[in-house]
Amino acid sequence: MTDLRVDLCGVELKNPVIPASGTFGFGREFDEIYDISVLGAVCTKGLTLEPRLGNPTPRIAESRGVILNAVGLQNPGVEHFIAHDLPWLKTKTRVIANVAGKEPSEYGEICARLDGLVDFVELNISCPNVKCGGMTLGIKPENVENVTRIAKNALKSTPLIVKLSPNVESIAANARAAEEGGADCISLVNTFTGMAIDIETRRPVLANNTGGVSGAGIKPIAVRMVYEVSRAVKLPIIGMGGITCAEDAVEFMMAGASAVQVGTRNFTDALACPKIVEGLGKWCAAHGVERVSELVGTVKTNG
Amino acid sequence: MRELTATVLENKEIAKGIYSLTFASEEMPAVRAGQFVMVEIDGFPLRRPIAVCKAEGERLTVCYRLKGEGTRRLSSRYSRGEKISVLLPLGNGFFVAEEEKKVAIVGGGVGIFPLISVIRAYAESKEIYAYMGFRDRAAVCMQYEMQRAKELVIATDDGSAGYRGTAVQAFMEDFGRVQPDVVLACGPLPMLRALKNAMAGRNVPVYVSLEERMGCGVGACLVCVCDLTGGGHARVCKDGPVFEIGEVEL
């Protein structure tokens, strides 16, 4: 029987499998399909101080092996989450609150509001689908460091995860900037900015024209970026990008991730996360791995 | 709401470009008229939301139009005996109140199929007046099912079968005589808009089933929203797909 527990910033997760922000709401809908307390944690839909309506529809498109989304941070606001969803979600598993703001000060305010209420805050400085805030704060290393520091100063007791955009010059440099700013953990990758065109109408499929690309097709790029970041910083890493099965999760952990997030696969298979939890145990047992955390960073690169 | 692996019994073309897919499972849950299923298509990251046409115990039939690569794959990959993963039942479905005896249903295109589930559910207990629109004679299908309505008007754009014109036009010509207690509709947006305009001020409840590109299909991802007339959004997959017509922007 493999020990699937992992330690993330001093917080124990019962296993390293976490549904990714934006694909899982606040957990209630998927809990109608399976008991979500089997998950290591739940990462919430991106939260903002005020409710947001998001982008026009269509908000989703499909291309081979990937999807594109441009939801645009629709959410009921942090107060609604705290009052209506958080008490219930905390009874299920660890809670990662994904947060976004228009400017650095808003990140500080929302972090201060959530401090001590959730198990982790994940800073969304990498959403490609909103006009201000989001990714604009996540591109230049100095901006990453600045917003991280503001968030960290607002968080007295809750560990801070900074979620990195892959749409940057150097993801390792941005990871170092987050570490410098006081991040406790790095998560990556968010989606790649992309576009899909309906050739009959000659119009983009998404109302937003462009959207974030995710799904199995991005996995090798995400694995490479997790590996690069693991070499660049000492912080624990949550890896994600195209994970569809337990073997993919193992690959991310070998690249350097202490835990993984699963996003798009929840749409293909609503039971993806519990299947990956189960599959991880089986894979480890078959490979003589007693504790799943032993896998982290064990890739042996060629000289 | 559950995900299960069903066995395909039949997947065949029933009109030009329209397929009927029947699958079965011993674990099949009860499904209401107007609910839908998310069907997995091997090799595609997104499931396809398809309205339920017939629910018969362990068997379920959904109908779909060939539209892109996904539906083409669905039509070619899943023949009798194949396993198919389905997530169901999803959405709120159509609801007819006890006191509503005369039910008018107005459908167009693939929107006729969820209305067939209404006929099957209520043909015994209600008077159903069906107005079903098709492009032309070659597109007409499932007549046997539709004929279980008390009255059936088939409308075609070119008049090659039945009434010449739209289902909404045919319905409004009969409206004064039929005096329905409730109207249920599903079809393309221009059809629903025409119905909304025609029914304005008539004081009869109208419910429409909407279509939108979906992500999760269960209400979590907020991809398939529609605008509410009172402001804000509703999720087509979870709060709908059926809405009171005045409640949503069309």
Interface residues (C-beta under 8 A of the other chain):
Chain A: G22 T23 F24 G25 R28 E29 F30 E32 I33 K45 L53 G54 T57 P58 R59 I60 A61 E62 G65 V66 I67 N69 V71 Q74 N75 G215 A216 T264 R265 N266 F267 T268 D269 A270 L271
Chain B: M1 R2 E3 E40 F44 P45 L46 R47 G70 S85 L87 E212 R213 M214 G215 C216 G217 V218 G219 A220 C221 L222 V223 C224 V225 C226 G232 H233 K238
